[in-house]
Structures are given as structure tokens and as C-alpha cells.
Amino acid sequence: MKLNPMEIEIVRVVQKCDGVSRKALAGMTGHSQATITNITKMLIERNYVVEGDRVSSGRGRKEVLLYLNPEKFKFLGLDIGGYRIRFALADNLMRITHEREYLVDEFNEQSDILESLLEKIEQFLIDSQWNPEELDGIGIAVTGIVDKERQRVVNIPNLNTWGELDIVSRLNDRFGCRVYLDESGRTMALAEKAEGKAKDVEDFTVVHIAYGIVAGIMINGQLLRGANNVGGLLGHVTVDENAGRCMCGNYGCLENMVTYPRIESDYKEQGGTFESIVEAYQVHDKIALDVCIASGNAIGIALSNVINLFNPSVIYLGGPVFEHLPIIFEETKRTILLRANRYAAVDMKLEQSSFGHKQGMIGALSLVRNALIS
Ligand SMILES: [Zn+2]
């Protein structure tokens, strides 16, 4: 069952207050007490809102406080990367109850990509025993360029045809709930702020390096977007102008030097003989260590520029590059200490991000939860 705009308004205030009387709700929203009584009655019957403690209002009569039912809301998050697409279902405490992942190639082979996506979502909901009618909202995080105003994907690297898709309208038509779209670096920053280590941090950056690089920059508690919603494009910051040409047209972009597949191929090109760089790293193979140190150096150069421009108090790093090859994390830190302005770097912390490979899913879920009820 879906909520109408007035019900959503009440739900947001109840969520914000965490215990509020009907009388106070009327005062805060400007609706009459009769209207509030009717709406809250409906919300309680439908289990969105629950009654809690009875408190004195000061004139004898006690009033019941209303709370949001933490398990009621049902959100679907879609994390669309350049290599994998992940689905996740969660309640409004962002507890993921079901998840599934696909390779993007499974979609690229379809003539109607969106229809294929919709069918897989429907099957996922059936397998998870979730009724699509009960979905309260869908959040989509995309590793690419997003037009935030028009809620359209502009470009996804490696997925050329996805840029023309009206994914928000199609999902809205099929599932009848609100659908929100944003770039995944920004949603990862939302996840860190809402659910992770950055709850009390106003100036921070989240960086995730897997098959691509995404970053979300929070300044004074606000996400950096820029005039065309392209701000924070860390993967295409120039790190070494003498390095190879990136698919964006520029030379020596960070993303052209350090992604998970790039590190792997650098290791092989330099004569590495192990099956993977991770395997070689575990036995301290010299070539693997050299590749990791060069990668950490490149990331450190790019982040030193971020630090000098935005002066974050924490940078959260995540993704398989850091998880499987921790020396890259250490080399990144060392390079920052050498290169970033010492007044900006002196107190700055470099930490692992909170959710590992789930950062994108929690990001997509945080996007819809924040938009609907926070
Ligand atoms: Zn580039």
C-alpha cells in the first residue's frame, strides 16, 4: 500500500521527532487536529506508525506519543556499476533482508535492457517473498553521470546504450512507488553519513575503487554536486600526464591507472607469474608489491588535491583494491602525508569505509529512505 503526500509529510515529522503527540503534530504541520487524528489513525491501522508512551501535556490529560514502526517500510536499492548490478531489500533501519547480484553483461545482451531489468527485479521480489505492492520506494545508484534534475542517466562508462534509458519512469510505472536516482559516489557518502562512521562528521569524502572509481564529497553536511552534477569526478583527475589515454579522452586519469582490473593487468604486463596479484601479494612477490606501491602513490596524489581543495576531516576508502591489497591503503596514506598541505592533513583521518562491497547498496537504500522519510 502506498502513502499519499500528506501521509508522507506526517511520517517524516514522526521520524524526525522520534516520539511526538498528535497535538504537537498539528502544531508543527499546520493541519487541524481532526485531520491529524484521521491521518494518524490510517497510519496506525496500516502499521506505519505505532503508539508508545503516554505523557502528561501539562493540563492533566495525558497524550500518547507516536513513533515510526522501524520494520514497516520496504525499500528496494539498485546499485548499478560498470561491471556488476546489485539488488537489495531493506527496512527503514537499513537492515538488508535480501540481496542478489548480476553481471552487467547479462543485461547488455538483451534487446530491451530495461524490460530485462524489470523482469529480474520482479523475480527477485518473488524469490524474496516480497509483494511488489508493498514497496515504499526504490533508490538507484549509478556509477556514471546523472542528470539529477531530470532524474535521467546521462552516461554509464562501458554501458553506452544505458545513457538513453528512462529508468526512473519505467520503474515508477511498473511498481507504482517513488523512484530516486543519483550517482553512486554521492549515495555512498549518504550511506556513510546516515548509517556509517560519518554520522557526526560534516566534511568528509568517500572513495570506492573497484572496476571504476567513485567519490562522494560532503562539505558542511551537504553533498558537492557542481553546476552539471559532475563535481567530485575523482577517477578522471590527472595523476600523470605522461601515462596512457583514458576512455574519457584525457591522458593519465587516476581511473586509467588504478582500478582492480588495471592493477591486475599491470602486474601481468610487468612479468608477474602468479594467477592473480592478490595471490602474489600474499607471498610478498616483488612485482606485486611494486604495482601496489605505484597504485597507492597515484591514489595519494589524487587525494592530496582533494584534501587541499576541500579540507575534509576524514576520507573513507573502500573497495576490493584496499580490502585485498592493504599495502595500497598504507601507501596512499604515506603519499598524502608527503604531498597534501600539512595544515589540511595534520588532523585528517584516513579510514576504511563502513560497508565494504555493500556500500553501493546501502547508498541506494539511503537515497530512497532519506528522500521519503528523513
Ligand atoms: Zn579519464
Boltz pocket constraint, residues with backbone or C-beta under 6 A from the ligand:
constraints:
  - pocket:
      binder: B
      contacts: [[A, 235], [A, 236], [A, 246], [A, 247], [A, 248], [A, 249], [A, 250], [A, 253], [A, 255], [A, 256]]
      max_distance: 6.0
